[in-house]
Amino acid sequence: MSSPLKESTESSVETQQIDKKGLMKFLLPSLFGVLIFLFPIFDGDAFNIPLGIITEYVIDSLAAWLPAIVTFVMIISTVFTIISALFKPAFIKNSELLQSLFDVSLFWTITRILGTIFAVMTFYGVGIEIVYSAITGQVMFDLLTSLIVWFFVASFLMPYLINFGAMEFIGTLLRGVTKPLFTLPGRSAIDLLSSWIGNVNVGVVITREQYQSGFYTGREAAAISTCFSTVSLPFCLVIAGMLEVDHLFPIFYLTIVIAGIVSAVIIPRIPPISKIPDTYYTENQYQEDVPENMSKLQWALQQAVKRAKGAGSLADQLKQGLSIFLGIAFVLIPQVMAIGTFALIIAEFTSVFQILAQPMVPLLQLMQIPEAVEAAPATIVGFIDMFMPAVLASGIEAEITRFVIGALSLVQIIYLTEMGTLLIISKIPVTIWHLFLIFLERTLISLPIIVLIAHMIF
């Protein structure tokens, strides 16, 4: 005999009809979101997505103004953060949005102040040279002028991908693949595609929003962010070109895919990810299990339509987009500037990473990789920035070594100058220590795979 709870659940499922209006509210915005974030378009000499094309157009149009805009945003963030810390004004305390933006701990207050000081030094080219130099502060400043536009465009378009049922629909259909393979819910497939094809940081923001809305547990959000937020195809082309292995790009990219998938299968099953509690930030908002009396497609459609009906109006989407963008602009930008610049100073002006890389020398030699001593630092420095391994390896003569370093740097994916800092300041339960351990795990898991493939083609 069925329990009253089960009977009640099945009865409620049966009475929820999918009407034409609800179906259209799911289909039209969701297709628009999928088109913007996931649909590849051949743009000149490479593939891009509509989000990327829009963003690049805005960047080109505002190129002369972006450095000043970024500096101004950081100054505003820091001034209001200091005002909040010292005076605790009512207009901040009584606003949930302003409080989330400016009422922060002493550590993050100091970090924002430092980030703004670094930005002003870099903008005007004054102060301490190792801060504003072309290989430290200027690198971060140039990066942020691009990132702020990426996040501005993505913030207002993201609701169409996450609020109107696309993730529920895809998640239900793909749960049979992602759950046993990656120990993750089916809806994580959208995260994988959005960051794999598009922008890694946008993928992290999508994961953050889903976690804070109760669609992922802490462990799931951490695993998705550190395993699924892979580097995009266009960037892989850039790195292959820098290392002069672009004539091998099909096998180069296939190597990245294979090593990335293997890493994504293993990492969620071992510490530190496996030790993060499977608890929700807020009440669980989604159930992927299909009721016995329904097909998977029926349940996927019903869940998608239900989500779309609760998505709200256009004004609600714009309000959410503004909230996401302000959180990134006033919170992320100054903190990324501070942490990224400081990390680059350590990498460029100290021997920390040369020392940390010493254990990699015998490992690379064991794997018969030429110029192991020169290549070793490039296997570790990717924790700071994704460009640095390619920069260090560009002078290596052995093509097989450049191939290995390039592919490895694109599989490691955890770097403090962008994605790592975004994770640290999010509410996803990961620390910088977690990220460093996961970075090492991804390195040690993927390196033998990449080396094996490299030896097969060289």
C-alpha positions in Angstrom: 0.0 0.0 0.0 1.3 3.5 -0.9 2.0 5.8 2.0 -0.3 8.9 2.3 2.7 11.1 1.5 3.5 9.2 -1.8 -0.2 9.2 -2.8 -0.4 13.0 -2.1 2.8 13.6 -4.2 1.6 11.5 -7.1 -1.8 13.1 -7.0 -0.3 16.6 -7.0 1.9 15.6 -9.9 -1.0 14.4 -11.9 -3.1 17.6 -11.5 -0.3 19.9 -12.7 -1.2 20.4 -16.4 1.2 21.9 -18.9 -0.8 24.6 -20.6 0.3 26.4 -23.8 1.0 29.7 -22.0 3.2 28.0 -19.5 5.0 26.0 -22.2 5.7 29.2 -24.2 7.0 31.0 -21.0 9.5 28.1 -20.6 10.5 27.7 -24.3 10.9 31.2 -25.5 13.1 32.8 -22.8 15.0 29.5 -22.3 15.8 29.2 -26.0 16.9 32.8 -26.0 19.2 32.1 -23.0 20.6 28.9 -24.6 21.2 30.9 -27.8 23.1 33.7 -26.0 25.2 31.5 -23.8 25.7 28.2 -25.6 25.1 28.6 -29.4 28.5 28.6 -31.3 28.9 31.0 -34.2 31.8 31.3 -36.5 33.0 34.8 -36.0 35.8 35.7 -38.4 38.5 33.1 -37.9 37.2 31.4 -34.8 34.0 30.2 -33.1 32.4 32.4 -30.5 29.0 32.7 -28.8 26.5 35.6 -29.0 27.4 36.6 -25.5 31.1 36.9 -26.5 30.3 38.9 -29.7 28.1 41.3 -27.8 30.7 41.7 -25.0 33.6 42.3 -27.5 31.5 44.9 -29.3 30.9 46.8 -26.0 34.6 46.5 -25.0 35.7 47.9 -28.4 33.1 50.7 -28.1 34.1 51.7 -24.6 37.8 50.9 -24.8 38.9 54.5 -24.1 36.6 54.8 -21.1 37.0 51.4 -19.4 40.2 52.1 -17.4 38.5 55.2 -15.8 35.3 53.3 -15.2 37.0 50.5 -13.5 39.0 52.9 -11.3 35.9 54.9 -10.4 34.0 51.7 -9.5 36.7 50.6 -7.1 36.9 54.1 -5.5 33.1 54.1 -5.0 33.3 50.6 -3.5 36.0 51.5 -1.1 34.6 54.8 0.0 31.2 53.3 0.9 32.9 50.3 2.5 34.8 52.6 4.8 31.7 54.7 5.5 29.8 51.6 6.5 32.7 50.3 8.7 33.2 53.6 10.5 29.7 55.2 10.7 27.2 52.4 10.0 24.7 54.7 8.4 21.0 53.8 8.3 20.7 53.9 4.5 23.2 51.0 4.3 21.9 49.1 7.3 18.3 49.3 6.2 19.0 48.1 2.6 19.6 44.4 2.1 21.4 45.1 -1.2 23.7 47.9 0.1 24.5 45.9 3.2 25.5 42.9 1.1 27.8 45.2 -1.0 29.5 47.4 1.6 29.0 45.8 5.1 32.0 43.4 5.1 34.6 42.1 7.5 37.8 44.0 8.4 39.9 41.6 6.1 37.8 42.4 3.0 37.7 46.1 3.9 41.5 46.2 3.9 41.6 44.1 0.7 39.3 46.6 -1.1 41.4 49.5 0.1 44.6 47.8 -1.2 42.9 46.9 -4.5 41.8 50.5 -5.0 45.2 51.9 -4.2 46.8 49.4 -6.6 44.3 50.5 -9.3 45.0 54.2 -8.8 48.7 53.6 -9.0 48.3 51.6 -12.2 45.9 54.0 -13.8 48.2 57.0 -13.2 51.5 55.0 -13.4 52.7 56.4 -10.1 53.8 54.9 -6.7 55.5 51.6 -6.2 56.8 50.3 -9.5 56.4 46.5 -8.7 52.7 47.3 -8.1 51.9 49.1 -11.4 54.4 47.4 -13.7 53.5 45.8 -17.0 53.8 42.3 -15.5 51.8 42.9 -12.3 49.2 45.7 -11.8 48.9 46.4 -15.5 48.1 42.8 -16.2 45.3 42.8 -13.6 44.0 46.3 -14.7 43.7 45.2 -18.3 42.0 42.0 -17.3 39.4 43.9 -15.1 38.5 46.3 -17.9 37.5 43.3 -19.9 35.9 41.4 -17.0 33.6 44.2 -16.0 32.0 44.3 -19.4 31.7 40.5 -19.5 29.9 40.6 -16.2 27.7 43.6 -17.1 26.4 41.9 -20.2 26.1 38.4 -18.7 24.4 39.6 -15.5 21.4 41.0 -17.4 21.2 38.0 -19.8 21.9 35.2 -17.2 18.3 35.2 -15.8 17.0 33.9 -19.1 19.3 30.8 -18.8 18.7 30.0 -15.2 15.2 31.3 -14.3 12.9 29.9 -17.0 13.3 26.2 -16.8 16.3 25.4 -19.1 18.3 24.0 -16.2 15.4 22.0 -14.8 14.7 20.5 -18.2 18.3 19.6 -19.1 19.0 18.6 -15.5 16.2 16.0 -15.4 17.1 14.5 -18.7 20.9 14.3 -18.0 20.7 13.2 -14.3 21.3 9.6 -15.4 24.7 10.7 -16.8 26.0 13.4 -14.4 25.0 11.8 -11.1 26.8 8.4 -11.5 29.7 9.9 -13.5 30.4 13.1 -11.5 28.2 12.7 -8.4 26.5 15.9 -9.4 22.9 16.9 -10.4 21.9 17.0 -14.0 21.4 20.7 -14.0 25.2 21.1 -13.7 25.4 20.2 -17.4 24.3 23.8 -18.2 27.2 25.1 -16.1 29.6 22.8 -18.0 28.4 24.0 -21.4 28.2 27.7 -20.5 31.8 27.8 -19.3 33.3 25.3 -21.7 32.0 27.2 -24.8 31.9 30.7 -23.3 33.6 32.3 -20.3 34.9 30.5 -17.3 34.0 33.3 -14.9 30.4 33.5 -16.1 30.2 29.8 -15.4 31.3 30.4 -11.8 28.8 33.2 -11.4 26.0 30.9 -12.6 27.1 28.3 -10.1 27.2 30.9 -7.3 23.7 32.1 -8.1 22.3 28.5 -8.2 24.0 27.7 -4.9 22.7 30.8 -3.2 19.2 30.1 -4.6 19.1 26.5 -3.1 19.6 24.5 -6.3 23.1 23.0 -5.3 24.6 21.8 -2.1 27.9 23.2 -0.9 29.7 20.2 -2.1 28.0 20.2 -5.5 28.7 23.9 -6.0 32.3 23.5 -5.0 32.7 20.5 -7.3 31.0 22.2 -10.3 33.1 25.4 -9.9 36.4 23.6 -9.6 35.8 20.8 -12.1 33.3 22.1 -14.7 34.3 25.7 -15.1 36.8 24.9 -17.8 38.6 27.2 -20.0 36.8 28.2 -23.2 37.6 27.0 -26.7 38.7 30.4 -28.0 41.2 30.7 -25.1 42.6 27.2 -25.8 43.3 28.5 -29.4 45.1 31.5 -27.9 47.4 29.4 -25.7 48.1 26.9 -28.5 49.2 29.8 -30.7 51.4 31.3 -28.0 53.2 27.9 -27.6 53.3 27.3 -31.3 51.4 24.0 -31.2 48.3 25.4 -32.9 49.0 23.1 -36.0 48.1 20.2 -33.6 45.0 21.9 -32.2 42.5 19.1 -32.8 44.6 16.6 -30.8 45.6 19.3 -28.4 42.0 20.1 -27.5 41.0 16.5 -27.4 43.8 15.9 -24.9 42.3 18.7 -22.7 38.8 17.3 -23.0 40.0 13.7 -22.0 42.1 14.9 -19.1 39.4 17.3 -17.9 36.7 14.7 -17.9 38.9 12.2 -16.0 39.7 14.9 -13.4 36.0 15.8 -13.1 35.2 12.1 -12.4 37.8 11.8 -9.7 38.0 15.1 -7.9 34.4 15.2 -6.5 35.1 11.8 -4.9 38.2 12.7 -2.9 39.1 15.3 -0.3 38.8 18.2 0.0 35.6 18.3 -2.2 34.2 15.0 -0.8 34.5 16.4 2.8 32.4 19.5 2.1 29.0 19.0 3.6 26.1 18.2 1.2 23.9 20.9 2.7 22.0 23.7 1.0 22.7 27.4 1.5 18.9 27.9 1.6 15.9 25.5 1.3 16.3 22.9 -1.4 14.5 24.3 -4.5 14.6 21.4 -6.9 14.0 17.6 -7.0 15.4 15.7 -10.0 14.0 12.3 -9.0 11.3 11.3 -11.5 8.0 10.1 -10.0 7.1 6.5 -10.9 3.9 7.5 -12.7 5.6 9.9 -15.1 8.2 9.6 -18.0 11.4 11.5 -17.7 10.4 13.9 -20.5 7.0 14.6 -18.9 8.7 15.3 -15.5 11.4 17.5 -17.2 8.7 19.6 -18.9 6.6 19.9 -15.8 9.5 21.1 -13.7 10.6 23.5 -16.4 7.2 25.0 -16.8 6.7 25.3 -13.1 10.1 27.1 -12.8 9.2 29.5 -15.7 5.8 30.4 -14.2 7.6 31.5 -11.0 10.3 33.5 -12.8 8.4 36.8 -12.6 8.2 39.7 -14.9 10.8 41.5 -17.1 11.3 44.0 -14.3 12.1 41.1 -12.0 14.8 39.8 -14.4 16.3 43.3 -14.7 16.3 43.7 -11.0 18.1 40.4 -10.5 20.6 41.2 -13.2 21.3 44.6 -11.6 21.8 42.9 -8.2 24.2 40.3 -9.7 26.2 43.0 -11.6 26.5 45.4 -8.6 27.7 42.5 -6.5 30.4 41.7 -9.0 31.4 45.4 -9.7 31.6 46.6 -6.1 32.7 43.4 -4.5 34.7 41.4 -7.0 36.6 44.0 -8.9 38.6 45.7 -6.1 39.2 42.4 -4.4 40.5 40.7 -7.6 42.7 43.7 -8.2 44.3 43.3 -4.7 44.7 39.6 -4.6 45.7 39.2 -8.3 48.3 42.0 -8.1 49.7 40.6 -4.9 49.9 37.1 -6.3 51.6 38.3 -9.5 54.2 40.2 -7.4 55.0 37.0 -5.6 55.2 35.0 -8.8 57.3 37.6 -10.7 59.6 39.0 -8.0 60.2 36.1 -5.6 61.4 32.5 -6.0 58.4 31.0 -4.2 57.1 29.1 -7.2 60.6 28.0 -8.3 61.0 26.4 -4.9 57.5 24.9 -4.9 58.1 23.5 -8.4 61.2 21.5 -7.4 59.4 18.3 -6.7 58.0 18.5 -10.2 61.4 18.2 -11.8 62.1 14.5 -11.0 58.4 13.7 -11.9 58.8 15.3 -15.4 62.1 13.6 -15.8 60.6 10.3 -14.9 57.9 10.9 -17.6 60.8 11.7 -20.1 59.8 15.3 -20.7 62.7 17.3 -22.2 63.8 20.5 -20.4 62.2 19.4 -17.2 64.0 21.9 -15.0 62.8 24.8 -17.2 59.3 23.4 -17.5 58.7 22.6 -13.7 57.8 26.2 -12.6 55.2 26.4 -15.4 53.4 23.4 -13.9 52.8 25.3 -10.7 52.5 29.0 -11.5 49.1 28.4 -13.2 47.6 28.7 -9.7 48.2 32.4 -9.9 47.2 33.2 -13.5 46.2 31.1 -16.6 48.6 33.0 -18.9 51.7 32.5 -16.9 52.5 28.9 -17.7 52.3 29.7 -21.5 54.6 32.7 -20.9 57.1 30.7 -19.0 57.0 27.8 -21.5 57.1 29.9 -24.7 60.9 29.9 -24.6 61.2 26.1 -24.3 62.6 24.5 -27.5 61.1 21.0 -27.1 57.7 21.0 -28.8 56.5 18.0 -26.7 57.2 20.0 -23.6 55.3 23.1 -24.8 52.4 20.8 -25.8 52.3 19.2 -22.3 52.6 22.6 -20.4 49.9 24.2 -22.6 47.4 21.4 -22.2 48.1 21.1 -18.4 47.6 24.8 -17.9 44.2 24.6 -19.5 43.1 21.6 -17.4 44.3 23.1 -14.1 41.7 26.0 -14.4 42.1 27.2 -10.8 43.9 30.6 -10.9 43.7 33.4 -8.3 43.7 36.3 -10.7 40.1 35.6 -11.7 38.2 32.4 -11.0 39.9 31.5 -7.7 39.2 34.9 -6.2 35.6 34.9 -7.4 35.2 31.6 -5.6 36.9 32.7 -2.4 34.7 35.8 -2.0 31.5 33.9 -3.0 29.4 32.0 -0.4 30.4 28.7 -1.9 32.2 26.9 1.0 35.7 26.7 -0.4 38.9 28.3 0.9 42.2 29.2 -0.7 43.7 26.1 0.9 40.9 24.0 -0.7 41.7 25.6 -4.1 45.4 24.9 -3.9 44.8 21.3 -3.0 42.4 20.8 -5.8 44.8 22.6 -8.2 47.5 20.0 -7.2 45.1 17.1 -7.5 44.1 18.2 -11.0 47.8 18.6 -11.9 48.7 15.2 -10.7 45.7 13.4 -12.2 45.8 15.1 -15.6 49.6 15.3 -16.1 50.1 11.5 -16.8 47.2 11.5 -19.2 48.6 14.5 -21.1 52.1 13.1 -21.2 50.9 9.7 -22.4 49.0 11.3 -25.3 52.0 13.6 -26.1 54.4 10.6 -26.3 51.9 8.9 -28.7 52.0 11.9 -31.2 55.7 13.1 -30.8 
